[in-house]
Amino acid sequence: MSLQMPELDQAVLARRAEIVDALRAIVPGEGVVAVEAAMKPFESDALTAYRQMPMVVVLPETTEQVADVLRYCNAGGIKVVPRGAGTSLSGGALPLGDGVLLGLSKFNRIREIDFANRVVVAEPGVTNLAISSAVAHAGFYYAPDPSSQIACSIGGNVAENSGGVHCLKYGMTTNNILGVEIVLITGEIIRLGGKHLDSGGYDLLGIIAGSEGLLGVVTEVTVRILKKPETARALLVGFKRIEDAGDCVSRIIGAGIIPGGMEMMDKPAIHATEEFVHAGYPLDVEALLIVELDGPQAEVDHLIARVEKISKECLATTCKVSTSEEERLLFWAGRKAAFPAVGRISPDYYCMDGTIPRARLRQVLARIRVLSEKYNLRVANVFHAGDGNLHPLILYDANKPGELERTEQFGAEILKLCVEVGGVLTGEHGVGVEKRDLMGTMFTEVDLDHQQRLKCAFDPQGLLNPGKVFPKLHRCAELGRLHVHGGKVPFPDIPRF
């Protein structure tokens, strides 16, 4: 897609050769990528509908190098876009043509495993799955498990407050990190939290989780690890109507049962996934629930019986319980492969991310079907059903004129619907550029100005990841005059991409 980018800072571009030389002095060897062909892999993240070549890419290896890069950029008024593994689905790591793309892929070491305190200290480029793999021999694991966990980095998880199929019971990233080392735009290195369970003072760690690279660059993360449950078993429950599956989700939670994970897939997603993974999914149903119960064996056996009973009352037509650990993992392998599997049935797809109250699931699914007909675009639905986090996959062909634009309009209507029924714009993918211009549907201008004031406290010049999250950009020095005695100072909009 051809993007209308914000106006480039010509003064910075005129200094490009000087900036590249300065960065090479800070990060020698192959740490600076300035040739266009070599920068091509960095032109987008996983939201590939948006692309922009960065001015230059820098790949530091130490916290001190990150600090020196940021200090230099701050002094020169140069924009910086932090990037982890590039798996963001909201355009959060989309580069700027007049900015430095700061990649953290070389921060790929686990610095410490402390079983006594049940924590792992990792660099931000360590993949999510690598943390669980590093502690599996001792019977531990890291709970948040995004579908991209084999590739996504823990630093990116912090930036987007990622969740996963087990976030219903065990929480999002913010509930599973205890500390971070973060470098501010000034080059100052600070530590928030640590190995202890809680910190005094302001909850700055809670601010960093989900801040999308707007406040600082994370260079170390301390995460909580958990002991693997004694028993874990999963159920595959099929329904002839997707509304019945939605009702079953509400009934299970309403009964006081908190599964380790509870996911829903509709017929298109089921068929695409089964052809891809062969997980044993039933193909004669309109909706499929995967419900996992974990804990002591007696408790799991009791809860499975209760879930089976509730499922039958909700008109389930099939119910299969895993009989081995291998079968349980196979059930989940299908769900975790849903996104790439859908890529087999459509040239392109647009993955949405909104969250709704569970009780409104039936209503929202019905509206999505109506919107699908309105825009003449197919949808494969995959949900973190337990916490109401929806991932409708809109299927389209970018080679057909106007189809991407129609897809974006469809997606915007889904997100507006989520807010309309009492939900939010994003559950775990973040705002980035994808949802930036929809922020006004959820927040007033006063709300957004207060959020920008927080950013200004960390980044007074607005150099970190500008153009993301906020539909309007205010200069920090002028924010103080907004909403004073009823007066407002006009500011230009950020050009829409």
VENLIN-V766800 format. One record per pair of residues at least 4 apart in sequence whose C-alpha atoms are under 8 Angstrom apart, sorted by the first residue. I is the first residue (numbers start at 0). GAP is how many residues later the second one is. Records with the same first field share a line. If there is no record, write none. Layout:
I: GAP ; GAP
This chain:
0: 48 ; 49 ; 50
1: 48 ; 49
2: 47 ; 48 ; 49 ; 494
3: 491 ; 492 ; 493
4: 490 ; 491 ; 492
5: 461 ; 488 ; 489 ; 490 ; 491
6: 488
7: 5 ; 89 ; 90
8: 4 ; 89
9: 4 ; 88
10: 4
11: 4 ; 66 ; 86
12: 42 ; 85
14: 4
15: 4 ; 39
16: 4
17: 4
18: 4
19: 4 ; 12 ; 14 ; 36
20: 4
21: 4
22: 4 ; 5 ; 9 ; 35 ; 46
23: 4 ; 5 ; 7 ; 8
25: 39 ; 42 ; 43
26: 4 ; 5 ; 31 ; 32 ; 33 ; 38
27: 4
30: 27 ; 28 ; 29
31: 24 ; 25 ; 26 ; 27
32: 5 ; 6 ; 23 ; 24 ; 25 ; 26
33: 4 ; 5 ; 21 ; 22 ; 23
34: 4
35: 4 ; 17
38: 4 ; 14 ; 15 ; 17 ; 18
39: 13
41: 11 ; 12 ; 44 ; 53
42: 8 ; 9 ; 10 ; 11 ; 51 ; 52
43: 4 ; 6 ; 7 ; 8 ; 42 ; 47 ; 49 ; 50 ; 51
44: 41 ; 42 ; 43 ; 44 ; 46 ; 47 ; 48 ; 49
45: 40 ; 41 ; 42 ; 43 ; 44 ; 45
46: 41 ; 42 ; 43 ; 44 ; 303
49: 41 ; 44
50: 43 ; 44
51: 42 ; 43 ; 44 ; 45
52: 42 ; 43 ; 44
53: 41 ; 42 ; 43 ; 44 ; 45 ; 46 ; 47
54: 41 ; 42 ; 43 ; 44 ; 45 ; 46
55: 43 ; 44 ; 45
56: 43 ; 44 ; 45 ; 46
57: 42 ; 43 ; 44 ; 45
58: 43 ; 44 ; 45 ; 46 ; 47
59: 5 ; 6 ; 42 ; 43 ; 44 ; 46
60: 4 ; 5 ; 43 ; 45 ; 46
61: 4 ; 45
62: 4 ; 120 ; 156
63: 4
64: 4
65: 4 ; 117 ; 121
66: 4 ; 116 ; 117 ; 118 ; 119 ; 120 ; 121 ; 122
67: 4 ; 119
68: 4 ; 118
69: 4 ; 10 ; 114 ; 115 ; 116 ; 117
70: 4 ; 114 ; 115 ; 116
71: 4
72: 4 ; 5 ; 6 ; 7 ; 112
73: 4 ; 111 ; 112 ; 387 ; 389
76: 384 ; 386
77: 20 ; 21 ; 22 ; 385
78: 17 ; 19 ; 20 ; 21 ; 383 ; 384 ; 385 ; 386 ; 387
79: 19 ; 20 ; 21 ; 22 ; 383 ; 384 ; 385
80: 12 ; 13 ; 14 ; 15 ; 18 ; 19 ; 20 ; 21 ; 132 ; 383 ; 384 ; 385
81: 11 ; 19 ; 20 ; 21 ; 22 ; 131 ; 135 ; 382 ; 383
82: 10 ; 18 ; 19 ; 20 ; 21 ; 73
83: 9 ; 19 ; 20 ; 21 ; 40 ; 41 ; 68 ; 69 ; 71 ; 72
84: 19 ; 20 ; 40 ; 66 ; 67 ; 68 ; 71
85: 7 ; 66
86: 61 ; 64 ; 65
87: 4 ; 5 ; 68 ; 341
88: 262 ; 340 ; 341
89: 339 ; 340 ; 341 ; 342 ; 343 ; 344 ; 345
90: 341 ; 342 ; 343
91: 120 ; 338 ; 339 ; 340 ; 341 ; 376
92: 339
94: 4 ; 5 ; 6
95: 4 ; 5
103: 20 ; 21
104: 19 ; 20
105: 19
106: 16 ; 17 ; 18 ; 19 ; 112
107: 14 ; 15 ; 16 ; 17 ; 18 ; 19
108: 13 ; 14 ; 16 ; 17
109: 10 ; 11 ; 12 ; 13 ; 16 ; 21
110: 9 ; 10 ; 11 ; 12
111: 8 ; 9 ; 10
112: 6 ; 7 ; 8 ; 22
113: 4 ; 5 ; 6
114: 4
116: 78
117: 106 ; 107 ; 108
118: 76 ; 103 ; 104 ; 105 ; 106
119: 11 ; 102 ; 103 ; 104 ; 105
120: 99 ; 100 ; 101 ; 102
121: 4 ; 32 ; 98 ; 99 ; 100 ; 101
122: 31 ; 32 ; 96 ; 97 ; 98
123: 29 ; 30 ; 31 ; 32 ; 94 ; 95 ; 96 ; 97
124: 28 ; 29 ; 30
125: 4 ; 5 ; 27 ; 28 ; 29
126: 4 ; 22 ; 23 ; 24 ; 25 ; 26 ; 27
127: 4 ; 17 ; 21 ; 22 ; 23 ; 24 ; 25 ; 26 ; 29
128: 4 ; 16 ; 20 ; 21 ; 22
129: 4 ; 20
130: 4 ; 10 ; 11
131: 4 ; 8 ; 9 ; 10
132: 4 ; 8
134: 4 ; 5 ; 6
135: 4 ; 5
138: 88 ; 89
139: 85 ; 86 ; 87 ; 88
140: 84 ; 85 ; 86 ; 87
141: 81 ; 82 ; 83 ; 84
142: 23 ; 24 ; 27 ; 28 ; 33 ; 82 ; 83
143: 18 ; 19 ; 20 ; 21 ; 22 ; 23 ; 26 ; 27 ; 28 ; 29 ; 32
144: 4 ; 18 ; 19 ; 20 ; 21 ; 22
145: 16 ; 17 ; 18 ; 19
146: 17 ; 18 ; 189 ; 190
147: 4 ; 188
148: 4
151: 4 ; 5
152: 4
153: 4 ; 67
154: 4 ; 63 ; 64 ; 65 ; 66
155: 4
156: 4 ; 5 ; 16
157: 4 ; 15 ; 16 ; 50 ; 51 ; 52
158: 49 ; 50 ; 51 ; 52 ; 53 ; 54
159: 49 ; 50 ; 51 ; 52 ; 268 ; 269 ; 270
160: 11 ; 12 ; 13 ; 48 ; 49 ; 267 ; 268 ; 269
161: 10 ; 11 ; 266 ; 267
162: 4 ; 8 ; 9 ; 10 ; 265
163: 8 ; 220
164: 96 ; 97 ; 98 ; 219
165: 4 ; 5 ; 94 ; 95 ; 96
166: 4 ; 5 ; 93 ; 94
167: 90 ; 91 ; 92 ; 93 ; 94 ; 218 ; 219
168: 89 ; 90 ; 91 ; 92
169: 5 ; 90
170: 4 ; 5
171: 4
172: 4 ; 36
173: 32 ; 35 ; 36
175: 47 ; 48 ; 49
176: 44 ; 45 ; 46 ; 47
177: 15 ; 16 ; 17 ; 18 ; 19 ; 20 ; 27 ; 43 ; 44 ; 45 ; 46
178: 12 ; 13 ; 14 ; 15 ; 16 ; 26 ; 42 ; 43 ; 44
179: 11 ; 12 ; 13 ; 14 ; 25 ; 38 ; 39 ; 40 ; 41 ; 42
180: 8 ; 9 ; 10 ; 11 ; 37 ; 38 ; 39 ; 40
181: 7 ; 8 ; 9 ; 10 ; 34 ; 35 ; 36 ; 37 ; 38
182: 4 ; 5 ; 6 ; 7 ; 33 ; 34 ; 35 ; 36
183: 4 ; 5 ; 6 ; 31 ; 32 ; 33 ; 274 ; 275
184: 30 ; 31 ; 273 ; 274 ; 278 ; 279
191: 12 ; 13
192: 5 ; 6 ; 12
193: 28
194: 27
198: 4
202: 4
203: 4
204: 4
206: 4
207: 7
209: 220
210: 4
211: 218 ; 220
212: 4 ; 251 ; 252
213: 241 ; 245 ; 250 ; 251 ; 252
214: 240 ; 243 ; 244 ; 249
215: 242 ; 243 ; 248
228: 65 ; 66 ; 67
229: 64 ; 65 ; 66 ; 67
230: 63 ; 64 ; 65 ; 66 ; 69
231: 60 ; 61 ; 62 ; 63 ; 68 ; 93 ; 96
232: 59 ; 60 ; 61 ; 67 ; 88 ; 89 ; 90 ; 91 ; 92 ; 95
233: 56 ; 57 ; 58 ; 59 ; 87 ; 88 ; 94 ; 97
234: 54 ; 55 ; 56 ; 57 ; 69 ; 84 ; 85 ; 86 ; 87
235: 45 ; 52 ; 53 ; 54 ; 55 ; 82 ; 83 ; 84 ; 85 ; 95
236: 51 ; 52 ; 53 ; 54 ; 74 ; 79 ; 80 ; 81 ; 82 ; 83
237: 7 ; 44 ; 47 ; 48 ; 49 ; 50 ; 51 ; 78 ; 79 ; 80 ; 81
238: 5 ; 6 ; 46 ; 47 ; 48 ; 49 ; 76 ; 77 ; 78 ; 79
239: 4 ; 44 ; 45 ; 46 ; 47 ; 75 ; 76 ; 77
240: 4 ; 44 ; 45 ; 46
241: 4 ; 24 ; 44 ; 45 ; 120 ; 123
242: 4 ; 118 ; 119 ; 122
243: 4 ; 70 ; 71 ; 72
244: 4 ; 19 ; 42 ; 43 ; 44 ; 69 ; 71
245: 4 ; 112 ; 115 ; 116 ; 139
246: 4 ; 67 ; 112 ; 114 ; 115
247: 4 ; 62 ; 63 ; 66
248: 4 ; 13 ; 109 ; 136 ; 137
249: 4 ; 108 ; 109
250: 4 ; 59
251: 4 ; 5 ; 6 ; 55 ; 58
252: 4 ; 5 ; 133
256: 46
258: 32 ; 33 ; 34 ; 35
259: 31 ; 32 ; 33 ; 34
260: 29 ; 30 ; 31 ; 32 ; 125
261: 27 ; 28 ; 29 ; 30 ; 122 ; 123 ; 124
262: 26 ; 27 ; 28 ; 72 ; 119 ; 120 ; 121 ; 122 ; 123
263: 23 ; 24 ; 25 ; 26 ; 117 ; 118 ; 119 ; 120 ; 121
264: 4 ; 5 ; 22 ; 23 ; 24 ; 115 ; 116 ; 117 ; 118
265: 4 ; 20 ; 21 ; 22 ; 114 ; 115 ; 116
266: 4 ; 16 ; 18 ; 19 ; 20 ; 21 ; 113
267: 4 ; 111 ; 112 ; 113
268: 4 ; 69 ; 72 ; 73 ; 111 ; 112 ; 113
269: 4 ; 11 ; 12 ; 13 ; 17 ; 18
270: 4 ; 12
271: 4 ; 66 ; 69 ; 70 ; 72 ; 73
272: 4 ; 5 ; 61 ; 62 ; 64 ; 65 ; 68 ; 69
273: 4 ; 5 ; 6 ; 7 ; 60
274: 66
275: 58 ; 61 ; 65
276: 56 ; 57 ; 60
277: 56
278: 51 ; 52 ; 54 ; 55
279: 51
280: 50
281: 36
284: 32
289: 41 ; 42
292: 7 ; 10 ; 11
293: 6
294: 4 ; 5
295: 4
296: 4
297: 4
298: 4
299: 4
300: 4
301: 4
302: 4
303: 4
304: 4
305: 4
306: 4
307: 4 ; 11
308: 4
309: 4
310: 4 ; 5
311: 4 ; 5
321: 5 ; 6
322: 4 ; 5
323: 4
324: 4
325: 4
326: 4
327: 4
328: 4
329: 4
330: 4
331: 4
332: 4
333: 4
336: 4
337: 4 ; 44
338: 4
339: 4
340: 4
341: 4 ; 7 ; 38
342: 4 ; 5 ; 6
345: 49 ; 50 ; 51
346: 48 ; 49 ; 50 ; 51
347: 47 ; 48 ; 49 ; 50
348: 44 ; 45 ; 46 ; 47 ; 48
349: 43 ; 44 ; 45 ; 46 ; 57
350: 40 ; 41 ; 42 ; 43
351: 38 ; 39 ; 40 ; 41 ; 42 ; 59 ; 63
352: 36 ; 37 ; 38 ; 39 ; 62 ; 72 ; 73 ; 74 ; 75 ; 76
353: 35 ; 36 ; 37 ; 60 ; 61 ; 64 ; 69 ; 70 ; 71 ; 72 ; 73
354: 32 ; 33 ; 34 ; 35 ; 63 ; 68 ; 69 ; 70 ; 71 ; 72
355: 4 ; 5 ; 32 ; 33 ; 34 ; 62 ; 63 ; 65 ; 66 ; 67 ; 68
356: 4 ; 30 ; 31 ; 64 ; 65 ; 66
357: 27 ; 28 ; 29 ; 30
359: 4 ; 61
360: 4 ; 27
361: 4
362: 4
363: 4 ; 53 ; 54
364: 4
365: 4
366: 4
367: 4 ; 46
368: 4
369: 4
370: 4 ; 39
371: 4 ; 5 ; 6 ; 7 ; 38
372: 4
374: 31 ; 32 ; 35
376: 17 ; 18 ; 19 ; 30
377: 16 ; 17 ; 18
378: 13 ; 14 ; 15 ; 16
379: 12 ; 13 ; 14 ; 15
380: 9 ; 10 ; 11 ; 12
381: 8 ; 9 ; 10 ; 11
382: 5 ; 6 ; 7 ; 8 ; 9
383: 4 ; 5 ; 6 ; 7
384: 4 ; 5
388: 38
389: 37
393: 13 ; 17
395: 7 ; 8 ; 11
396: 6 ; 7
397: 5 ; 6
398: 4
399: 4
401: 4
402: 4
403: 4
404: 4
405: 4
406: 4
407: 4
408: 4
409: 4
410: 4
411: 4 ; 23 ; 26
412: 4
413: 4
414: 4 ; 9 ; 10
415: 4 ; 9 ; 22 ; 25
416: 4
417: 4 ; 5 ; 6 ; 7
418: 4 ; 5 ; 6 ; 22 ; 23
423: 18
424: 6 ; 10 ; 13 ; 14 ; 17
425: 4 ; 5
430: 4 ; 5 ; 37 ; 38
431: 4 ; 36 ; 37
432: 4 ; 34 ; 35 ; 36 ; 64
434: 4 ; 34
435: 32 ; 33 ; 34 ; 35
436: 33 ; 34 ; 59
437: 4 ; 33
438: 4 ; 30 ; 31 ; 32
439: 4 ; 5 ; 31
442: 4 ; 5
443: 4
444: 4
445: 4 ; 37
446: 4
447: 4 ; 22
448: 4 ; 30
449: 4
450: 4
451: 4 ; 18 ; 22 ; 24
452: 4 ; 23 ; 26
453: 4
454: 4 ; 5 ; 7
455: 4 ; 5 ; 6 ; 20
458: 4 ; 5
459: 16
460: 14 ; 15
461: 4 ; 13 ; 14
466: 4 ; 6 ; 27
470: 22 ; 23
471: 19 ; 20 ; 21 ; 22
472: 18 ; 19 ; 20 ; 21
473: 4 ; 5 ; 17
474: 4
475: 4
477: 4 ; 11
479: 4
480: 6 ; 7 ; 8
481: 5 ; 6 ; 7
482: 4 ; 5
483: 4
